[in-house]
Amino acid sequence: MKEKLSTDRGSTTCRCCGSKNLTEILNLGDHPLPSEYGVSAEHILEAFPLRLNICENCALGQIGEYVLPERIFHKTYPYLSSTSSTWVLHAQNFAINMTSKLKLNKNSLVVEVASNDGYLLSEFANLGIPVLGIEPAENVANIARSKGVSTISNFFGESVASEIVINNGHPNLIVANNVFAHVPNMIDFVNGLSTLANDETIITIENPSFSTLMNNGFFDTIYHEHYSYLSAHSVKEIASSVGLNLFHIDQLMTHGGSNRYWLSKTKKINDSTFKVLQEETNSGLLDPNKWLLFREQVKKTIEDFRKWLSEKEKSGSNIIGYGAAHKGNTFLNAVGPISKKIKYVVDASPEKHGRFLPGSSIPVIPPSSLSEVKPTDVIILPWNIASEIAETVKDRVPNVRVWIAQPTMKEL
């Protein structure tokens, strides 16, 4: 366990508003980094405290910085967005809708921050829109380039934004999907967005809702890559600090409940933003009693899954996991040693095959091996795409029982 912090952001100082009024609402113990897979079952990985704090001023959820992003988002980052048909369809719909809404054409430019393997930008490119990706992980950036998606391998911030403006001009659309939570220095990041944008630029930031996380006990979305957990309150606060207006919010079904925050230098706030801000207040996001209920809900979910594993073992079940996702690693490590009763975890990403989950040390196998290991029960760890995975599992092993554990234990 490492107690030394690289900065005080997220532990004693809010990385959004700078307030010192942080309260710990959940302590999950010590967890390895979710992207550092073991090379054997005996490989012990370095673990770090995983404690969720909330800022009483701006409602940003956050964890302390024990590891620099250069270690987390290294050159061989294992997650590939294009392996999920759900996310590819989400990207297709977004590209079509935004191209129409913003009247994008061959003279436009779409920039995506944390563009991964180009799964989203390639959809814009297919529509004839010029694109540029920013992706620090070299392995996935190279995959994007192989698809024809021009990609800068760097961490996004004010200096990178300045270079893009010099070389490419201001984009019509900046997309930051599921990346803002991964940013330790949020101030530099939003300064970069402001620098990259001009008065006509639209910025969309998509992330799971912290309010939804609290209301449903989705503790498994808490891990070291997610430095922050966004609310409309916190996004409005940090955007306004750099001259950006949070003018519109789309409420989405992704990740069990996400928000798409629309930012602009010139557009005025509309009713959708006021609505979500009020919903967050009404849900008790800043209420200490709600924090206690959240903690108790997490405890119950963990205990229920331990009991389920124990009962399944007694009945002679052969339990296999599906989806070596980061949220699954948090879940299994919070459950503890009994999670080893899951014999394998299946995953579609070739980057993970032959490796072992961080902490639980469960071996990862490809989908082609699913029928060979003959499961009686499959627990889907990335519950947010459970319907997609359940269909794949049933195709390969027709008589298997398929389960999710979040938000409650349920057979599909």
Secondary structure as UniProt FT lines:
FT   TURN            10..12
FT   TURN            15..17
FT   STRAND          22..32
FT   TURN            34..35
FT   TURN            41..42
FT   STRAND          47..55
FT   TURN            56..58
FT   STRAND          61..62
FT   HELIX           69..72
FT   TURN            75..76
FT   HELIX           81..83
FT   HELIX           85..101
FT   TURN            102..103
FT   TURN            106..107
FT   STRAND          110..113
FT   TURN            116..117
FT   TURN            119..120
FT   HELIX           121..126
FT   TURN            127..128
FT   STRAND          131..134
FT   HELIX           138..146
FT   TURN            147..148
FT   STRAND          151..152
FT   HELIX           158..168
FT   STRAND          173..177
FT   HELIX           180..182
FT   HELIX           186..196
FT   TURN            199..200
FT   STRAND          202..208
FT   HELIX           210..216
FT   HELIX           219..221
FT   TURN            224..225
FT   STRAND          228..229
FT   HELIX           232..240
FT   TURN            241..243
FT   STRAND          245..252
FT   HELIX           254..256
FT   STRAND          258..264
FT   HELIX           271..282
FT   TURN            283..286
FT   HELIX           288..314
FT   TURN            315..316
FT   STRAND          319..322
FT   HELIX           326..335
FT   HELIX           337..341
FT   STRAND          345..346
FT   HELIX           350..352
FT   TURN            353..354
FT   TURN            358..360
FT   STRAND          363..365
FT   HELIX           367..369
FT   TURN            370..373
FT   STRAND          377..380
FT   HELIX           383..385
FT   HELIX           386..396
FT   TURN            398..399
FT   STRAND          401..404
FT   STRAND          410..411
//
